[in-house]
């Protein structure tokens, strides 16, 4: 048994034309070809089992603290923001952007 579902996607015109041509060439309904295309292109959202979550978390956490800039003030947000303001301010003046 099939269930009728209405979903709206904004597809680029080029893709619509290709899907229309495929549907005509295969003698199938355009909606069916679009549904297959969307299903194929949609990323899978498989649920992870707890063991996978733990393994991925451990792999991620293994990298905590790996980066050492050599600058004790590297993560000083006020200094970082001041550096960015100086950099972008200079570029804005030079490029004439505001």
For each residue, the residues with C-beta under 8 A, 3 or more apart:
1:
2:
3:
4:
5:
6:
7:
8:
9: 34 38
10:
11: 15 16 19 34
12: 15 16
13: 16 17
14: 17 18
15: 11 12 18 19 37
16: 11 12 13 19 20
17: 13 14 20 21
18: 14 15 21 22
19: 11 15 16 22 23 30 33 34 37
20: 16 17 23 24 30
21: 17 18 24 25
22: 18 19 25 26 28 33
23: 19 20 26 28 29 30 32 33
24: 20 21 27
25: 21 22
26: 22 23 33
27: 24
28: 22 23 32 33
29: 23 32 33
30: 19 20 23 33 34
31: 34 35
32: 23 28 29 35 36
33: 19 22 23 26 28 29 30 36 37
34: 9 11 19 30 31 37 38
35: 31 32 38 39
36: 32 33 39 40
37: 15 19 33 34 40 41
38: 9 34 35 41 42
39: 35 36 42
40: 36 37
41: 37 38
42: 38 39
43:
44:
45:
46:
47:
48: 52 53 56
49: 52 53
50: 53 54
51: 54 55
52: 48 49 55 56
53: 48 49 50 56 57
54: 50 51 57 58
55: 51 52 58 59
56: 48 52 53 59 60
57: 53 54 60 61
58: 54 55 61 62
59: 55 56 62
60: 56 57 63
61: 57 58 64
62: 58 59
63: 60 66
64: 61
65:
66: 63
67:
68:
69: 74
70: 74
71: 74
72:
73: 76 79
74: 69 70 71
75: 80
76: 73 79 80
77: 80 81
78: 81 82
79: 73 76 82 83
80: 75 76 77 83 84
81: 77 78 84 85
82: 78 79 85 86
83: 79 80 86 87
84: 80 81 87 88
85: 81 82 88 89
86: 82 83 89 90
87: 83 84 90 91
88: 84 85 91 92
89: 85 86 92 93
90: 86 87 93 94
91: 87 88 94 95 97
92: 88 89 95 96 97 98
93: 89 90 96
94: 90 91
95: 91 92
96: 92 93
97: 91 92
98: 92
